[in-house]
Amino acid sequence: MSDRLLEPDIDNYSGERHHCTMCVMLVFLVLIALSSASTAGESLADAEGSPIGTITIRRQNVFNTDNPGEDKAVYRLVNRLHIMTREKVIAKQLLFESGAAFNKQRIEETERLLRRNKYLFDANISATQQEDGTVDITVDTRDVWTLNPELSISRAGGESTTAFGIEENNLFGYGQRILLTHTENVDRRSNTFEFFDRQLGQSWVSLNLRIADNSDGFSNLLSIVKPFQALDTRWMAGGFIYDDDRRSALYNLGDEVAEYRHKRKSYSAFTGWSGGLQDGWVKRWTVGVAYDDNQFSAVENPVLPPAIPQDRKLVYPFIGFEILEDQFQTSSNSNQIERAEDFYFGTRISATLGWSDTAFDADRDALIFTLAANTAYGSMESKALLLTANVRGRNESGTTTNATASFNARYYFRQSEKRLFFARLSTTAGLNLDLDNPVEIGGDTGLRGYPLRYQSGDSRVLLTIEQRYFTDWYPLRLFRIGGAVFFDTGRTYGDNPLGGANLGWLSDVGFGLRFAPTRFGTKKIIHLDIAFPLNGDPGIDSVQILLKAKSSF
């Protein structure tokens, strides 16, 4: 607006009338502005199908030095040393492009895809409708520090795990992961090299290579897969080669009581197709072939009695079907601390059938089957119930073998922004299980007051109740701090294959702290728990101290 429009017209208006006229004009201009803002909001809501204009990618470094709390010399040094994720790495993950029709579903799905990356703390996408009818899109991401020295000690179930090495989750800013580490745990010592690239070149083809030289053998994996990367993706294909040789043990009351050697060679190739996302649902078909050879033998120079499973060699074609609903919710302070979390809230059902036959060089005829389903109710902002179930096994000559049926229910009750009640019930029922596939419960499977692999059987039930607390404590702006008070109770059913006593229901209570890194290339939360077993055999410690990194609170 020019200054001339605000000058009084002394030839036609009095000062009082001019004052009123200015008021009217100002009110009129405000109404126009409000109307324009409202129209812009409404047009953005109605922008579905409008052409996408410019796409701007704004990458933020590890620390935001515009924030006075992060404008410190050490943080500025970290930013200078950090190689930021390259813009083209972000761009090739976008499910939309300039000139295409604006689609809110693809915007939200792209946010979820970007948030899956370990090298990003968060990703947000905003859209602005322009006067020419186009929609400009801005993609905001924040990097984390991804070159991490691997030096850790964790303890769970009375046993310690140590690791040292180096891990880079965003090699030269290209989104690739490389790992060199030495690990020692209750089972073995291991030297591991791993390379992972989710998107080779400009494609959606992922490559995962892992080579592990272990004290008791080796474990090698090569996987190349072009997945269903989005709900509207129409095809997928891939395959893997897995070769593993190790000593394995069976447990009773947390102690090794028998051992065997397990050599496994497993290969698979597969492809799939889909009609894409239609009316909020996706249907997918998958076909492939699989080779799974498991050979068991006694351990050389044994220190425990042998317990040797039966060899099995399965060679089979398979077909699978999946139907899933496009329903997601985003929340925070649920399983993470002050971090966007994506929860699947739709209905998903999948099934796979395969037929192994001696004509294919298998050692038996068998129907291999899997069935899985999950759904959810409520809202993560108030009360939510998430349910999953799966069944898997084999049928050999009319007999169901190595079959398990599992059910998992997770309940979230948000009491306030900083407090949440959580409960989880998980059950597993087994039938004619292979000896190398026991159902176990202990400190490594959620019963925190007891040694790992404490009880074995063919079925299991476990209930966990937690009161979670999310604080504003943010030391050095590196870790978010939370806490929990918990109660665990569970047991196994059926006979231990080695004849150990079943102690029935086992329970513990405890409390702990949670440390959620906000500047490092990991989404795991460090747990420091103190747990007190309430029963069990008198030989276990009266206090269990657990230090472990887990994927959630």
Steps between C-alpha positions, in 0.01 A plus 500: 500500500643846401525793741281704263193290582535606862514875426184706579298638211450858631293595199211257563507361856514642847757366742229312700351340192845405376572333835184290466584419140844379604343278764269351241791445263712336770215271603442417134868417447508283814193312380663446162815368671300270725294385206815434299656305789184297542479437127862390494438253782186368336664480158791306654252258650343478155837487320471127426577456133657843452836499321811504719718803437841539658644250747743645752716277721631668814760296686589587857832401653542303823468813714293809431743780579221756453370367830690671787505171690693337215715794392813370671851442372490121543167477314626720218806274475279191475303665218820582312633145534169338406435415133136588446262271316518594135196667351469237226483226765192667645359581155508141374285385793216739417184333373403811303660729244454843353214506249323200650162530667506592868407198714476536878541125552835498317620799702427322828649172378818678391535646850480150644757368250745778584456452875605135466856606415748475785687805373196728544352600833177624344338599172208735439334600174288812457304626200392848390239574235597770253277746316562321170346182644827312551613362835856565614648242737772540762680197644675563833744245645747498788817295494655313790865417563553165328869412551481313826781320682353172615598463864224352712430273792149370551358261756176305492391179665817485709728491195714774348562596139796714397567654161756732346552619146372775272169563322410756235131530411534768232821433309617828341140624519368231263279319753708180502586303812835338570589312819817347639460356847623242749234357732518262793189353663384187675490307170815602310764751399436656162684727253246649261509708183172633362405726210144615434359731235122545492507655152776401261561792267168663415304175539299352785718186497655430841826314560594341830833320542606358836809287570561374854800295615394341829685307767270203430464535122380765258186677378471659154207674334446658158160652427388697193137614502287749314210520750147632498646830613164679506136403527442579133807306376401246235783244511789366706775241455808377676689222663750411771777253583562408864777267619548438872705262714488523880492323832161526670391411851184407686431660839341426834473756784730732305782243468616311191418132543550354149660598170508424128647631175267661248589555134243681291487592133196699392424659163193664356387691191162668470288754318167666564238724345218724612217711361621784721304709747129490422229647722733495799603134461792312343503141374830329423604160363843340541651187345842349541718201577690418818780263601560444872749231605566452874765247605564417867787312661695462820744774602868427465665488843167527682472634852128416539287197420381492138137566406487478121189607304390307194638617166248661266524614142209691354486600132178659386320747279265734686220746438391782729217749524471819706225755548557814703322822579651848471461617860779655705532724802791718603569567866783569745585404859370148450791269414749785447566830679415828325528336158244445225379138504299335224251229602315274258129517582346314209405139451757273338464133413765291325541130423765285331486138387791292376538135401825314568540176306761227474477548124665840558789334694337570839522234772122499555164596359356786702252786478660817639253763616495845661208724589525845658254774590503827687262786573462787743232698682480843658743787483861539609402837647264339753451122514620249244505122465731341239453131422717257302472125445683243289502128437779307332616142462509188282266216424677170433295192411193643668688599818549864599866554587705788641187714513465815712206732550589837649289792619613842615290782644640846588290753690588870531317739733623857480448662840670827406765632266769363736338185639381183328374164627609204288409131513600213272370145490683250281431129463653220294360148466715233337428155362757227420784751500839427350764457770686809375184713532411503871262754654698683769442771756748699706692822532563523124131460408334745738508333843753749630556361848636164382799356314474470124333188354390411851211267417425292189190322378270490201279797598541835676302791642647834611329809643683832543356809669689831494442849623708720271627850572637745242698787645627832361850415618725543196865480619744667258217481243620146420256271686136517595438339838204289608418244765276204569364289782411149384356161589560184295339161543511193279563130468555218254277198451580150384805292563853626466649274230792434735285420802559811712247593768223745414480761776158633397425871517797734540468869586719803556470870580745777429576847379735655250626797304478553125757695297389590147782637278392794285822575310629154410418257221288262704136474595571269790440606858750411773331318789644496851269278706507365853274194530407289801385140443206403722539123469694234311776272619699628801827500304428812294614846605251700703571806283549505125674800339430540129675740264388460143410693185150421372289618210235656724429632850 
